[in-house]
Amino acid sequence: MTQQLQDEFDSSVENAEAWMKAIQERLRINDNTKGPRSALEARLRETEKIRALEPEGSLKMDLILVKADAALRSIGEDKKHEVLSKLKDIKALWEETAIYITHCHSRIEWVWLHWSEYLKAQDEFYTWIHNMRVTLEPDIELQLGLKEKQWQLSHAQVLQNDVLNQSVLLERLLEEAASLFSRIGDPSVDEDAQKKMRVEYEGIRQEAQNRVKLLETITKEHEQYSANVNQFQSWLNGVTERLNCCIGEATKSSTEDKLKALKEIAKDIRSGGKKWKHLENQCAEVIQNTSPLGAARLKDELEELRKALEKLKLLSSEEEERSLKIQQSESAYESQARQLEVDIQKLRKDLQRLENDLDSGEGEKTEDEFVTQWRKCNATRAALAAEESKIERLKAQLKELLRFSQDVQPHAESVVSAIHQYQSVRSKTSKMSTDTETQLRRLFQNPLQSFEQWKPSVQMLLETPEPELAHIEAALAESSQFKEKLMTLQLKKDLLNNVLGEEKAESFLQEVAEASKEREILHKSLLQSKSKLQNLILQHKNFDAGFAPLQKKLSAIKAKLDLEKEPRPDLLGKKTQLQRLQMIQDDLAELAIHMEEVEKLIQSNTIHRHEMNQLSSDSQALKRSLEMMIKQSEDHVQKHWAYNDKLSDLQQWISVTREKIDSYQDTDGEQNTEGALEDLERWLAEFPDKEIQLHLVEAHGQLVMENSSPEEIAHVQAELDQLKELWKSLKEMATSLLKKWQLSRPVADKKKKRAFVDSRWMSRPAFHLFDVDPNHKQKKMGEEQSTGSHLKLLHDFEEWLQGENTKLTKILAETPSSTEEIEPHQRKLE
């Protein structure tokens, strides 16, 4: 038995050792990271399989330990050392095998994962290379202007920064590739592959840099051109300002100084031509890198500068030529000025002589005196006719002087003074005749002449197939002015008769009347044309301008209406809500008027017609909703008002009745007089009617609570509860008083006997007086029969009242949801 255990132990050791060596041999064969990815993957799968056999090795070791333990127990001490030595060796071999399994698999797995991550990053890098190449490959797009070129340059710089930032990723990829190559030696990560990646990146980087440099050159070129244009414009403005100073009337420089300044300006303008030529050359270069539309704008801008320069050159040349003429004519000016002063002095002496001959009266004059003076001055006017030619000659001489550039103000003042003296003499002789006739004839004829000149232009305008509205409005404004002028002439009939004579005045006024009729006809035609044009404009252009405010106003009205849907807390709030709804109804009516005005703008435009129909439909729906709300609000106000009215009446009756019963409580039954009993019976007879009124108040309260806010519901319910408590207290007081009087009056006089009203409404027992007189038994039986009949009637009335109250509660529980349901609901309530 001992030998058998030892043989089993030896056999298990040999089997385990052979298995472990086989495993180590397989690991040695696969323990290599060199080679292609497929080989590495195969080794990884093989090491995974080997690693999966590790539990099997552990079982073998467990079996060896079991066998060793059995053998050590059965063998002698001399052989234990051999067993322990084998056991130690096989344990060391297993530990070495297990470590080898783990290390080999981990090493290959790490290389595999590292390679996978590298390939993923490499794919992302090549994807970025592809996308960037697609972005940079197209030619640079020509831009419209400087701002667009600056935006294009900024975008290119962003791309360049992206490219430069990718260099960090490239370096990391190259490091990973070198590390992998040292481990796996695969050509996909060798130096050629790394160099290819770097070359791809460098190509992208170089292309991005070249694009940025080119765009920078294009942008700087355009910026320089724009700066030069602005500089040229500033220079042009400066030269224009200098020329305007020379041309301006306020200049105090002499002609010689002005000529000198103009020559300097002409010299600058010639140099400006060279500057413009330089700009033209620059513009040609800029246009090569600008879109066609931008190039057209640059050409137009340059052409505008050229035109401004040519205009400035022409103005300078003309001003210089004019200054030369002024300088040449100064001598002639001096000669003519001296002759003018001599003639003025001579004329003034002649006028003074004529003025001394006139006898100008002072103070107010009658019409006859004015006529006499006008005739007298006509005679004097013949004497002044010779002097009039001198005045005209002086004006002509002054007009000749005005051609010169010198200051003619002193000479003009002398001429004006002489003319004023001449006119003063004439005004003294014919202020109401000659001067008035001359001035007014001219003023009266001007409107007619202007009208005759204006009339053909208006007729041509009316005959134009498509006149402009501005021209029509301008013609209408002129027509209104002519109307005012012609009407003013017609109102001055007396003045015209006095100045022109009746025949001339009548003929003149007839011309004015004919002109007024012609103006009226033209004005109506212009108004018709304006109306047609405005209709066309409104139909084609202003529909949206009129439609948008309608939409906004309808939305605003709808928003207001939505705010009014919340229940109000009290009667005042409901009244205020009704007033606001009525105001909203007014707004909606005003909106309908505006909608009718906008509908007139719609002709054949189906889109506008559809929009207007939709708006009209929304407006009608809102109108129906508003009418329903107004009707409901009026109903709510009416119900609340009725409730308050009935509640107040019943509360007042209860208060008065309570005071009356309190006054009866203070006296005993024997002391009550006949009047007090009748008064009490009258108050008690009102109780059944008031109990019906109590039910009606409760019903009205229910109607109010159905259409009120939670606060108002609580308030109304509290009022009803208080009313019920008051009614209950009043019933108890009345019952107590009746019982008290019944006990205090055991025997009653025949005339004073009274049958109290049955009070089923009060704790149900019948109230009647006790009759103990045997002589009146028959009458008492009649009274009891009458009382029984009355009790039956009152019981029937109570049952009917309870049935009606049930019907009313059911009707009030039904809430109408539409206008069609409201009318049947109201009929039920009626």
MORACOR-V647260 format. One record per run of one state. SS is the DSSP state (@ for helix, = for strand, . for the rest). FROM is the first residue (numbers start at 1). TO is the last residue. Records with the same first field share a line. If there is no record, write none. Layout:
SS: FROM-TO / FROM-TO
//
This chain:
.: 1-1 / 31-36 / 53-53 / 75-76 / 138-142 / 144-145 / 185-186 / 190-190 / 248-254 / 289-289 / 291-291 / 358-366 / 403-408 / 431-433 / 464-468 / 491-492 / 501-501 / 541-542 / 564-570 / 600-605 / 666-668 / 672-673 / 686-686 / 707-709 / 745-773 / 814-818 / 830-830
@: 2-30 / 37-52 / 54-74 / 77-137 / 146-184 / 187-189 / 191-247 / 255-288 / 292-357 / 367-402 / 409-430 / 434-463 / 469-490 / 493-500 / 502-540 / 543-563 / 571-599 / 606-665 / 669-671 / 674-685 / 687-706 / 710-744 / 774-813 / 819-829
=: 143-143 / 290-290
//
